[in-house]
Amino acid sequence: MAIGIISLLSLLPLRVFEIGNPDWRPLSWTHALIVVTITLLAIWWAGGRNWLRHFAFPVAFILVAVPWISPIEQPVVQGLMRGIAATATEALSLFGVPARVEGNLIRIGSGVVGVNEACSGVRALQTALMIGLLFGELKRFTIGRRGALVAVAIALSMFANFLRTLFLVWIAADQGIGTVDRWHDIAGYSIVALVFLGTMAVAAALGRGQKSEVGSQESEVRDQESTTNDSLATPKPSEGGSPVTFLLPSY
């Protein structure tokens, strides 16, 4: 009750600061954490620890959508955009398309194509993180399998963004800069679908592996139980070497 009351009372001054500073990321994180705390307290009060354990992940899942604070976001954004732009430029050169990278910009003969943060920065990374965590929870994976699934989703996102950048620059070099806007949204939705379907396929494969491991463990347990029962049911010989004689009463 003390934690709940303190959390509820802190919402009013927090909201006042949020109205004056809507872009301040720490306020968004504080607000989201307070909402998660109050929700989990209500669930704990209604159903106890079992309910709290069951609903903890879906309630805390909303934290994935909260924008990262700037000291963490900016290095990630700049690194991803520059890395994808440089990789796409090298690939274009291998295919015979003259291109030069300038930070997160790719300069070609017909103009400049930019790698923006919405498609190749932290937003794409957050989307991949959300998809990996979602399928890990739906499949009830272990911590190790969930971490592997999230890593696969992030890798698929980076590869899909590389393909998107390569495709858009290729279109710009072949048909002009004006055609990039026509294909930009289609390419963006396509990479989200690719990451979603690819992660779902990997989750299905990991799910089959987990079921086979559980089945083998259950069969080993059954074998051990049957061996134990057989050893208990089989009469043991006495110390002298002669078998033990059981006298059954006659009716």
C-alpha positions, 0 to 999 in steps of 0.5 A: 500500500505504501508503494502504491500510494507513493506511486499514485501521488507522484503522478501529478507533479510528474505530469506537470513536468511532462507538459512543460518538457514533453521531449525529456526522455527520463520523464517518459521512463519514470512515468512508464515505470510508475504505471508498470509498478501500480499495475503489478501491485494491483495484480499482486493484490488480486491474485497473489504471487502466481498472478504476479509471476504470470502477468509480469512479462506482458505488463512490463512489455510496454517498456520496450516502446519507451524511447531510449534516453539520449546518451544511449540512443545517439551512439546506437543511432549514429553507429547503425546508420553509418554502418549500414550506409558504408556497407551498402556503398561497398556493395554498390561498388561491387555491382558497378554502381559508383557511390560514395559514403558521407556519414549516413548519406550515400552520394551517387551520380543523380543525387544523395540518398540518406539513411534515416534513423526511422528505418535504420536506427534505434527504431528498427532495433526496438522493433526487432527487440519487441518481436524477439521478446514477443515470440520468446514469451509466446513459446515459453522459452528458457532465458537462453533461448529467448536471448538467442531469439532476440539476437536473431531478430536483431541480426535479421533487422540489420540485414533487412535494413542493409537490403532496403538501403541497397535497393533504394540506392539502386533504384535512385541510381537507375531511375532517379532520386524522385523514385525513392519516395515512391518505394520508401514506405514499401521497402520499410514495411517489407523489412518489418515483415521479413523480420517478423516472419524470419523470427517466427520461423526461428522460434518455431524451430527452437520450439521443436528443439525444446519439445524434443529435449523435454520429451527426452528428459521425460523418457529418461525419467520414466526409464529410471522409474521403471528400473527402480520399480523392477529392482524393488519387485525382483526378490534378492537372494540371501547372503548364503546364495539361495533365493528367498522363499516367500510363504503365501497363506492358503485360503 
